[in-house]
Every structure is written in structure tokens, then in C-alpha cells.
Amino acid sequence: MATGKDRQKQLAREHHVRQMQRRAEREARRKQVAIIGTSVGVLVVVGGIFAAVAIVGGSKTPSAAASPATSAPAEASSAPPSAAPGPKAFDPATGTCDYVADSRGGPVKDVGKPPAKPAGSPKTMTFDTNHGDIVVKLATDKAPCTVNAMAYLAKKKYFDGSKCHRMGPDAFPMLQCGDPLAKADGKGQTDGQGGPGFRYAEENLEGAKYTRGVIAMAKAQEAGTTGSQFFIVLGDLQLPPQYTVLGTVTKGLDILDNVRKKGVMEGGMGDGTGAPKDPVELKHVTISG
């Protein structure tokens, strides 16, 4: 027959288990980051990004010391990384891409998967925003699978009506968008976790520089986790070459400069980033050329 002391020990064990589970869940969320943040030359992890380094793509890794002041944007994921085989890189012999199901969890706006073989060679992507057009010259030759995925999502109106959910301060000047389910009101607990339900390999990393005007894709800690989230660099960021460079903004940076001057809402990740006070909505996205 169990004694009072036995019961106390059992309760203590159960309490310890619950604490460990909560800690594991917090760590899993923290590590599902998407960009490696850095400022003052120090690699950082972003609040939901990993405390050591991983950005804009999913707050959804390399390693570095965490520092709120140098956090980066991230595509968040609510679940631990998947143990499933990662997607393959572009195969020039067959001209095909590999898009695989993203089993990491998190909110999904499912519009299907892009065709494995890119059709055509798009040159320009235009974001029709509530502030005016932002035009991007695409690096199609160097990032064929990424451009193909973005073109597919744009055609499916995946981005239409979505809001950019994260903007950085002077120490980390960038704007993160591409989560179609983000509320961007400073209250959305899942902002940065939304995705298309598929992932693919990173591209165009050799010699990648994240300077003003570059638009790059967010990702989680592990390789092969690029999805739909991206970030536009509004200054020069000292990031490792791990985020696919999608292209370069040729028109509209002044729009985002004005938005950034108005600051961010409270309720961010505690690193100076947050939803823009002056909302940026992607009304429609088109790809041409």
C-alpha cells in the first residue's frame, strides 16, 4: 500500500517530467529559426530563430552566441526538425527540382507543390503592396528551383493579402515576409511559422552577400528547409552564406525605408524586431519575363 511519502515522490517525479517536457518544447521552438542574425559582426540567433544563429526563414544552424541585440528574422516552426531525407539540389542533367513535404509542423496554406521541372526563365518579380510596387530582378539562372517555387506560389495567389510580419532596427535592417497566415499585429503568437507545406534545397550560396537591396529566402536551422518566407535587406547584414539569394530589388526600397522609420509594434521577440507599425501588405505578386 502506497504511503504518503511514496505519493509525494510520485508527484515530484511527475512535476519533473512536466518541467522537462515544457523545456524541450521551448527549446524546439527556439531552434526552429530561419536566419542567422548578426550585427556588429557577431553571429546571432533569433528569438524563434535559434539562439545561436538561424534566421529569417522560420522562427522558425550554424553556431554562435545568442544576443537579443543581434537577432535575425526567421521562418518559425512549431515542431522539431524532421528526420526525413532532405530535398535534393537542382539536377542540371534533367533540369528538375526536388520539392518534399515539410513534416516539421506549423500552420500551412496548402496550394500544392510546384512542378519539378521549371518552365521558362522568369526575370522579374513584382510585389504590389499597399505602399506601391516593389520590383525584384530574379537570379533565375543561379536559383532555378527557388524562382520556380516562388513563381508557382505567386500564380496560386498564395501571397495575396498577406502581411510582412517582422522588421528589424538599425542594427538589423531587414523586412521579413512570406508567411501567408501572419497577423502582423504584434499579437500573433504564430507569426513566422506559416508555410506552403513543402520545402526544398538552398541555392545560390557561393559568395552570397546580404547587402542593401538583396532579397533572400528564410530557412530553419537544418539545410533543405527553404519554403515561402523571405527577407528584404535594407542595409548591410553580416550573415553567413546559408540563405538563398533570390534576387535584387530594383525599385521600391525607398518605400520600405519610410516604413522602417515609423518603427515596430511592441510584442516582438525582445530583440528590437517586430511587426511594422505601418503595415506592409502584399496585395498581389506577379512574375514576368
N, C-alpha and C positions, 0 to 999 in steps of 0.2 A: 504493500500500500504506500503510495507516494506521500511524503511528508511535506510540511510547509517549506522546508529548506529546499527539497527537490523541486517544488513548484517554482520557487524563486530562481533557482538555477536555470530552469527551463525557460522562464520568462526572460531572463537575462540573455540566454542564447538566442532566443527569437528576436529580441531587440537588436542584438549584434548583427544578426543576419539581415534584418531590415536596413540597418545603417549601411552595411556593405553593399546591398543592392542599390540603395539610393546613390551611394558614392559612385558605383560602377555606371549607373545611368547618367550621372552628371559628367563623368569623365568621357563617356561615349559621345555625349552631345558636344562636349568641348573639343573633342578631337576631329569631329566631322567638320572640318573647316575648309575653306576654299581658296584662300590666297595667302601668300606669305607676306605678312605685313612687315614693314620696316621703315624706320625713319631715323635720321641721324646715323645711317649706315648700320643699324643693328637689326638683325633678323628678328621678327616677332611673330607671335601667333595671335590670332584674333579671337577675342571673346568666344565666339562659337567656332572660331576658326581654330586652329589649335594653338594652345598656349605656347607653342614653340614655333609655329610657323605655317600656315597654310591658308590661302585666302579666298578671296572673293568667290569663289565657287562653292558654296555650300557650307554654311556655318556649322556651315556645312559648311607625306610630310618629310620634310626635311627636319632639321632640328635647330632650335635656337632658344634664347631665353625670353620668357614672356614679359611683356611690358605694355600696360594699358595705353601708354602714350604712343606706341608704335603699332597698334593693332591694325590688321588689314581687313578688307571686306571678305565675306565668304559665302559660299553656297552651302547652307546648312543642311544637315541630315539628322533625322531623329533616331537613327539606328546605327549600330556598329558597322564597320566596313564589311562588305560581302567577301566570303572566301572563294566565291566562284571565279573561274578563269577570267582574266581581264580581256578587253577587246583588243583585236589586232590592229596594227597600224595599216595605213593605206597600202594596197598592193599595186604597185605600178604595172606589173605584168598583166593583171586582169582589169586594172582600173576600178577596183572595188574597195568599199569601206566596210568596216565591221561595227555594227550597232547592236549592243546587247542589252538585255533587260537590266534595269537598275533595281536590285533587290535590297538596297540599304534602308528602305523605308522612307517615310516623309510624304507630304502631300503631293499628289500628281495630277496634272492636267493632261490626260491621255488623248493624243491625236494620232496615235500610231507611230510607226518607225519610218525614217527616211528610206528611200530606195538605196540599195547597196552600191549601185553604180551612179555616180554623179552625172547629171545631164546638163550639157552646156558649160559655159565658163563665166559665171556672173562677175561683174566688175564693180558694181556699186550697191550699197545698202542704204536705204533712206528711212530714218525714223521720223514719222510725222508726230510731233509732240504738241502738247498744249501751249508750248512756247515758240514753236516754229520747227523747221526741218533741221535735222542733224544728219549730215551725209558722210558716208564712210567709203573709202576706197578699199576694196577687199583684196586680201592676199591669197587669191584663189589658187594660184599655182603651188604655193607652199603649204596651204592648209585646205586641200580639196574636200576632205571629209567634214571639217568644221563648217565651211561655207555651204556645203551641200545640206548639212543638218539645219543650219540657220535659214537657208532658203526654203526648205521644206516646212519648218515651223511657221515662217512668215506666210507662206501660201495657205497654211491651215488656220491662219489668223490667231495663232497661239499667243502672240504678244499683244494683240489688240485690247486696249483698255487696261493694260497692266501699268503698275506704278513702280518707279525706281525706289527701292526701299532703304538704300544706305548711301550716305555721303560722308566723306572724310573731311577733317580740318586741314589747316595749312600744313601740318606735319605729315598728313597722308592724303593728299589731294586726289580724290577719285570719286566716281559715282557708280554705284552698282545697281544693275537692273536685271531683268530676265526671269524673275520669279513671278509667274502669272497670277499667283494666289496671294501675293503680299498685299497687306492693307496699307502699309507705309504711313501709319498714323501715330507711330510712337507707342502703340499698344499691342500690335500684333506679335504674339509670342512665337509664331511660326514663320515670320518673315525671313526670307533667305533659305527656307527649307523646300520650297516648291520646285518641281522639275517636270520633265516630259516623260519620265518613266523609262528612259533609255540613257545609255552612256557610251562614250567612245574614247579612243586614244587621243592624247595630246599631240599637237603638230607644230611645226614652225618654231621650234625652240632654240635651234642653233644660233647663238649670238643674239638672242632676244633681249631687247632693251625696252623698258617700260617708261618711255619718255612722254612728255605732254603730247596729247593727240592720239596716242596709241589706244586701240580698243582690244582687250584680251579676254579670254574665257576664264571663268572661275572654275575651281575644282576642289575636291576634298583632299585629304592627306595622301591617300594612295593614288598611284598612277591609273589612268584609264577611267577617270570619273568626271570628265567634262560632260556637261549637259546643255542647259539653255541659258544659264546665268553668265553675265559678262560685266566687265567694268571698263569705264572710260577714264583714262588717265588725264588729270587736269594740271599736273605738274610733273616733276620727275620722281619716280619711285625706284628705290634700290631693292628690287626683287630678284630672286634667283630665276633663271630661265626655265620655269616649270609650267607656265601658263600660256596656252596657245595664243599667239598673236593673230588676231582675226583680220586686222587692217589698221587704217589710219583715218582719223576724222579730217575731212577737208572743208567742212562747213558746219557751224553751229557751236563751236567751243565757247564763243562769247556768251551764248545763251546759258550754258552751264556755269560759266564764271559768275554771271549775275545771280543765278540761283544759289550758288555756294556762298555768296556774300551775305545772304539773308540768314544763314545759319541752319542748324538742325534742331529737331524736336528733342525733348527730353525722353527718357525711356529707351535709350540706345544700349550699347553693350558696355558702357562705362569706360570707353576708350576715346571719347571725343567724336565718335561717329554716330549717325542716327538718320532717321528719315528726314529729307529736306523740309524745311518749314514752308518753302514754296514748292508744292508738289510738282513732280515731273511725270506726266502720263504719256505712255506710248499709245497714241490713238490708232496708228496703223504702221506696219512695216512692209516695205517693198524692196525687192531685189531686182536689179536690171542689168543689161549689158550682155 
